[in-house]
Amino acid sequence: MISSKRISFVITIFFICAAAVILRLGYLQLFQHNAMTEKADSQQIKTMNLSQNSRGRILDRNGATITNHEETPSLMIFPSLVDDADSTASSLADILIMDQDSIYRKIEGFGDEETMIRYLPFVAKSNLTTEEVSAIQSLNEPGLFIVGQVGRYQSGLPAIHLLGELGTVTENDLLSGKAESGLHEGDLVGLSGIERIYDSVLRGQGGETLGVVVDDRNRPVYDDEYYVISTEEVSSGSVTLTLDLEIQQAVESALDGMNGAAVILDSQTGDVLAMASSPKYDPNHVEPLISDDAYINKALSAYPPASLFKIFLSAIALENGIMQRESIGYCDGVYHLENGQEVHCWEEDGHGFMIFEEALSLSCNPVFINVGKKLGIDRIKDAFETWGLDEDTLIGYPLEHRSEIQTAGTTEGDIANLSLGESGVTMTPLNLAKMINVIASGGFLMEPRLVMEVDPGDGEPPRSYAQSYPVRVIQSSTAAEVKVMMQKTFQTGTGKSLNLQSLDLAGKTGTSETGNVWIGGFFPSEEPRYTIVILVEDGSSGVGDGGPVLKKICAYLNSLIVESNDSL
C-alpha cells in the first residue's frame, strides 16, 4: 500500500513541474514574445512540388500518351542541405555523365546579384538507372534525395521541339509578378511549345509537395531529411495532337545523327502526322548543350527553298497558260543575264533540248529562269499569297511569320534567284509541305493542323480544333500535270538513283547555295496519303543527303499501307 507521504511527494513534484512550465511560458509570452515571433517569421519552408507527376497528358491522334509515363527514380537536390557544392557536383558529374560546372552553378545559384536564384530545390536528372541510384546513395551526401517521379518525357524524347519544356517558378518570379496568381515557388510551368501554349490546361492540381525548413538566409533549420508536406488528389486536363507517335518515332530515327528537319502531312486533311527536328535536346538534364542549335525547331525555321520552289513555279506557269508540259526548252549549261553575269545549271554540259515536263524532273536552271521571267514578279507574288504561302499557319499552335518573298524583283538577277528558290524567298519545311500538298490534294490549299482537342479536365466540354476547310487554288488538271512531272523525278530525273520506282513516289530534290539540301514529295502518287518534306543542313545534294532519310521514311510508311491493306 502506497504511503500518504509518497503520494504527497509525487503531487508536490507534479505541481513544481507544472509551475515551472507555466512560469516559462509566461516569461516567453511577456519578455520574449517579439524575439520568438521574429524567429518564427524568419523560418520558412522551401518546397519542391512534384507537380510533374500531376501534369496533364499530351496524347497522339490515336490516344497514345506522349508524356507522363511510368514512375522512375529521379535525383532531387535541396541545395540548402548540401555541405560542399564543388565536391557534390564533381561526384554527381562522374556518376551521371553530366557537366560538373552546370550542376555546381545550379546548386550554388546563378545570375547577377539582383536575379540570383539560390537554394531552389530542383530535379537534376530523371529516369535514373539502378546503377546510378546505387552510386548516388553510396555517396551519403546531404541534400541528395532519390524520389519517385512520373517521367514527363519518355525515352527517345519524341516531338520534344513541339512539346516544349517545363521550368520552375522561382522566388524572383513571385516577387516580380511574372508568375501567375496561385502559383508557388517550385511549381512547374510550361516555358515553350505545347507545354507553354496550353499550360493552364496541363498544369496539374495536387500531387506530392516535398519540403525542408530554412531560415531567412535560406539555411536549413533542421538536419532532417525532406518530408512530404501534402498529398492531394491529382486533377488536370489533356491535349490531343494530330501526331501519330509511331510515325513520329520512325521519322526521328531516320533523321538521327543529322542536322535537319522532316515534316509529314496527311495528304487528304493537312493534319501533321510527324514533325521532327534534329539534333534534339534533353529537358531532363541540367547540363548545357554543345550548341544552342539543338533548341531550334528547324521544321518551323525559314530557309531558301532551292529547287523545291520549282514545283510552285511549274504549277502557276501551267495554270496561267505560260507553259505546257510539252513546251520546248533548251539548256547549254549556263544562262546569260543581260548585265553580263552568268547563272550555271548544275549539269555543266547542259541538258540540251527538253520538254517542260523533263525540265522539272531534271531541275534545269536556265529553263526555270525563263519561266520566272515570263511569269513576272507580280504574278509570282500573287500566287504565293493565294496559296497561303505568305502565312505560317499551324492550327492550334501559333507561329511567328517567317515564310516570305523578300525581293522586289526589279532586276533580271532578282527574278533569276527567285525562280531558283535562292535569295529573295524563304520558307519553312512546314510551309513547303503545305505547298507540295496542294499538288497531292488535287489543287486544294489546306492549312496544317497540329492540335485536335483540348480537354480542360474540369467537367467542361473539350474544345475541338477543326481541320482546315479545303480551298481550291489551282485546277485539278493543273495539279495532275504537275504530279506527272514530279513522278518523273524518281523515274528518269534527279532522284532516279534512289531506286524508289516501286514505291510510286512523286517529288523533287533541291540543293541550295547556302549548303542546305531538300527532298520532298507525296506517296503513293496515285492515291496520296503522305506529303513529305526533308531538310538536311550543310549537305551536298538532296539525293545524296536527303535521299537515304526519304527511303527509310517511305519504307516505314509503305509497311503501314501494306498492313492496312492486309487487314481489309
KACOR-V227226 format. One line per field, one symbol per residue. phi: phi as a letter, one per 40 degrees, with the letter a starting at -180 (. if undefined). Layout:
phi = ???
This chain:
phi = .ccccccccccccdccccccccccccccccbbdccccccccccabcbbcccdcbcccbbcccgcccbfcccbcbcbbcddcccbccccccccccccfbcccccccccchahcccbdbbgcdaccabfccdcccccccccfccgbbcbcbcccbcdgfcfccccgbbbbcbccccccgccccgcbdgccbcbagddcdbdcccccbhgcbbaacbccbgcccbccccbccabbccaacabbccdbdccdcccccccdgbbiaabbbcccbgcccaabbbcbbbccbcccccacdccccccbbcaccfccccccccccccccgcbbdcdcbbbbhabccccgcbbccccdcgcgcacddcccccfccdcccccccccgcccccccdcccgccbcbadgadbccbcaccccgcbcccccccccgbchabacdccccccccdcccghbcbccbbbcabbcgbgccccbbcccccbcbaccccccccdcccccdccbbcbdccfbdccfbbaababccchcbbaaiaacccbdbbbbbbbbcfcbacccbcddcccccccccccccccccccc
